[in-house]
């Protein structure tokens, strides 16, 4: 499994609204695209909040988004993400 696929799986399994991992295909792709461009976890966390707000009109907690951003950045640093 490549870096992109690993990150997609992590985001889908994050499941902030307990809807099941298969429910977040679009959001997972959007989040991974943000990760591929930016390296600041606080900025990425705010972008994650925005992505989920646009889809669900609910905002995941910033702390949870920051934790996800850090986890994804670690994966990103471990390999190259070719989109």
C-alpha positions in Angstrom: 0.0 0.0 0.0 1.4 3.4 -1.0 1.6 6.6 1.0 -1.6 8.0 -0.5 -3.6 4.9 0.1 -2.3 4.7 3.7 -3.4 8.3 4.4 -6.8 7.7 2.8 -7.3 4.7 5.1 -6.3 6.6 8.2 -8.7 9.5 7.4 -11.6 7.1 6.6 -11.1 5.1 9.8 -10.9 8.4 11.8 -14.7 8.5 11.5 -15.4 11.7 13.5 -19.2 11.4 13.3 -19.4 7.6 13.8 -21.0 7.0 10.4 -18.6 4.2 9.4 -15.4 4.5 7.4 -17.0 3.9 4.0 -19.0 7.1 4.5 -16.0 9.5 4.1 -14.6 8.8 0.6 -14.8 12.4 -0.6 -13.6 14.0 2.7 -10.6 11.5 2.9 -9.5 12.5 -0.6 -9.9 16.2 0.2 -7.9 15.9 3.5 -5.1 14.0 1.8 -4.9 16.6 -0.9 -4.4 19.3 1.8 -1.7 17.2 3.5 0.1 16.8 0.2 0.4 20.6 -0.1 0.8 21.9 3.5 3.1 20.9 6.4 1.7 23.0 9.3 -0.4 20.8 11.5 -2.5 23.7 13.0 -3.3 25.0 9.5 -4.1 21.5 8.3 -6.4 20.9 11.3 -8.4 24.0 10.4 -8.7 22.9 6.8 -9.9 19.5 8.0 -12.6 21.2 10.1 -13.7 23.2 7.1 -13.8 20.1 4.9 -16.1 18.2 7.3 -18.2 21.3 8.0 -18.9 21.7 4.3 -20.0 18.1 4.0 -21.8 17.6 7.3 -22.5 21.1 8.8 -20.7 19.9 11.9 -17.2 20.7 13.0 -14.9 18.1 14.5 -13.0 19.2 17.6 -9.8 21.1 16.7 -7.7 18.9 19.0 -8.9 15.8 17.1 -8.2 17.4 13.8 -4.7 18.4 15.0 -4.0 14.8 16.1 -5.1 13.5 12.7 -3.0 16.1 10.9 0.1 15.0 12.9 -0.6 11.3 12.1 -0.9 12.1 8.4 2.2 14.2 8.4 4.2 11.3 9.9 3.0 9.1 7.1 3.8 11.7 4.5 7.3 12.1 5.8 7.8 8.3 5.6 7.3 8.3 1.9 6.4 10.5 -1.1 2.8 11.1 -1.9 2.2 11.0 -5.7 -1.3 12.3 -6.5 
